[in-house]
């Protein structure tokens, strides 16, 4: 009986006709709209910080775009409450004026406050090894600009600016690392360091300097970060990020005895938008028995505020929208519904995808699954930059292998042939995989992702359009294959269970 069961499962995975594979590739490579979608997602939409006015603007424009492409059931869908509310940067001028003038590429931290118009003041370097060192700064920071000490030094790197995975690296990824898993408890961090950070935060709030300057980002490109804030709190002190080079220059000047001064004009707007939305679109299923089952594909629409979120994660949105366009243009009639989800609030903690899972799949308060749980056939996520797909991280789900092996055949010639048993984290598939559901992130060539993401240079120029064309073809094929298969990848044994 066991042998019969195994054979039945293997026979359930269907490889779709080669003629359809040809049509998908032809549409993806000869009729591509990747570039126009890419320019729309970056240049036209601009930055898309969670709950910001720019994010709400982007939602309206994306809905119009998806409707124009002919997708069904296009809608903005509430996902989650968001206590931080909205925040937008309206003006940003930052310069050093003594010992000489130099304007800086700078980026205010999200949810930090504004300066009182154009302000000019002396810079004070705040250095402390422990909380007792802070006493010397009491009463001396008001009306000044505080420079926080460097958290890391710039080091010359001999690594290439961008790279692709080698065959050897991909082969290593295909190995199972579960025998080496460490199940020990994680440490609680450094209590002394945490206490010092909290004491510095309290001192800054009490002293109310004109601004706080930190260093983050290299090659004279500032990073994008945020501060702790929720609607109803007092407006935080303005915090401004400078690249390590500019920040380090001022720190060294102060330490050498120079008087360093800056002038700033940073204006930020807070809005009481305490919600995160997702954008949903569909190609409806047609099989009377399977049409309520969902093959979900997605990426996060929100970005940090400094650039236009090119690699992180317009690239994923471009790929998923183009994959849907390819299928729609071919007039396919999938048995299951293929659903596109563009998530909100990923950068702030997976708010969009967690909200979708909470609202549709599993009620953690009552510890019970919702109707959508059993209808969840697959989720494919893209959020590792603009690089070409090489395969899939299968989240230790051995039952997924035969499905992807059956579906991959037309994709091997595109370099898609690595299935890693490993888990990966920190992006939207986790909201579903933690429930035992078949939800996966693609293995992607890293390109220059780790140099550019979460910085002001994450723009259209970070996109590899030819890679995105390949990725869209792969997603279109896998989504359609999953929507047509007789069965879908099983939930992991022992699930559902409350992940909280």
Secondary structure, DSSP 8 states (H G I E B T S, - for coil): -HHHHHHHHHHH-----HHHHHHHHHHHHHS--HHHHHHIIIIIT----TTSHHHHHHHHHHHHHHHHTT-EEEEEEEEEE-TT-EEEEEEEEEEEEESS-EE--EEE-BT----SSSEEEEEEEE--SSGGGGGGGTTT-TTSEEEE--SS------S-SSB---HHHHHHHTS--GGG---S------HHHHHHHHHHHHHHHHH--SEEEEE--STT--B--B----TTS-----EEEE-HHHHHHHHHHHHTT---EEEEEEEEEEE---EEEEEEEEE----TTTTTSEEEEEEE----SSS--IIIIIHHHHHHHHHHHHHHHHT---SSEEEEEEESSSTTTSHHHHHHHHHHTEETTTTEE-HHHHTEEEEEE--S-S--EEEEE-TT-GGGHHHHHHH-GGGGGGT--EEE-----SSTTHHHHTTT--EEEEEE--BTHHHHTTBTT-SGGG--HHHHHHHHHHHHHHHHHHHHSSS-----TT------
